[in-house]
Amino acid sequence: MIDSHPNTLRRPVLVLSLLIALVIAVGSFWPPSEGAGPPGNDKVMHALAFATLTLPAALLSWRDLKWVVPAAIIYGAAIEVIQPSFGRSAEWLDFVADLVGIGCAVLAGALFKYLKELRK
C-alpha cells in the first residue's frame, strides 16, 4: 500500500475515482448497441469497471476502503435500478459482476500490501 504518504495522494485518488465513476455512468446509460460483443462480455466489462473504480483506494489505504467499497456497491445497485429509464435492461448478474470486480480489487490491494511487506 501507499500508506506511508496517504494524505498526499488522497485528493488525486478521489478525483481519479470520480472520473472513473463518471465513465461508468456514461457507459451504463448510453443507448445499447447491437451486437456489442460475445455473450458474457457485458459481465466482464462490469467486473473490470468496478475493479477499476475500487482499485485506487485499495492501493492507497485500507481506511479508504471502509467507505469506497460500500459506495461502489450502492453505485452498482443504483445503476441497475436506473438503467431501464435509459432503454437499458437491469440484470442481477450485472450487479453480481460489479461485486466480483470490487472483490478482485480489494484482493489485489491486499496482495500488493502483502508483497510490499515481504520486501521489507
N, C-alpha and C positions, 0 to 999 in steps of 0.2 A: 504494500500500500504506500501511498504517498503521505502517510500520517505525520511525517516529520515536519511538513510545512503545509498543512491542510488549509489554513486560512488564506494563504496567498493564492491558492488555486480554486478556492471555493466559488468565487464570483464567476471566473471563466467556465467552470464546470456547470454552474447553474445556467449560464447563458447558452452553453452548448446543449444542455438537456432541454431547454425551452425551444431551441431551434429544431432539435430532433423531434420533439412533440409536435411542433408545427408541421413538419414534413409528414409525420404520421397522420395528422388530421387531414392534410390535403390529399394524401393517398387514400385515406379511408372514405372520404366524402366525394372524391372525384367520380364522375359518372363511369360506370363499369364499361370496360371494352370487351368486344367479342374475342373469344379465343385468346385469353390473357396468358395462357401458358398451359403446361401439362397439369393433369389432375393432382391436387395436393400442393401445387406451387404456392397457392394462396396461404396455406398454413405455414409453409417455410418462410414466406415473406412476413407473416405476423410474428413468428418467433424471432426472426432476425431484427425486425423493427423494435420490438420490446427489449430484446437483449441490448441493442444499441442504445436505447433510451436509458437503461438501468446501469450499463457498464461504467460510465464515467464516475458515478457515485460509488459503485462497488470498488473501483480502484482508488478513489480518494480517501474515504474513511468509512468505517462501519457505522459511525454516528449518523452519517447522512442516509444510510440505508433504512434507518428507522422510519423515515418519512418518505423516501423515494419509492420503496417497494409498495407500501400501501397506496401511494398516489398513482403509481403506474398501474396497479390492479384496478383501481377505481376508474382511471382513464380508459383502460381497455374495455371495461364493462360499459362505461358511458358511450364509447364509440359504437359498440354493438347495439345499444338501445336506440341511438340517434340515427344510425345508418339507414334504416328504412325511410326516413324522411327525405333522403337524398337519392332514392331509387336503388339503393343497395340492399342486400339481404343481411339480416342479423343471424349469426350462427354461433352456437355454443362452442363448436370446435375451433372457431377463430379465437374465442376468448381463452380456451384451453391452450392454444398455440401461443397466445400472449403470455400466459402463465409459465409455459415451458421456457420461453425466451427470457423472462425475468429470472427464473430459477437458474438458467445457464449462466447469466451474467453474474449472479451472486456467487455461484460456484467458481467461475473464472476469477472473480475478485479474491475469493478465499484461497484458491490455488496460487495466485500471484503473491499474496501475502505470505503463504507458507513457504514458497520457493525463495522469497526475499529473506525470510528468517533463516532458512538453511544456509544461505550465502554468508551470513554474519559470522 
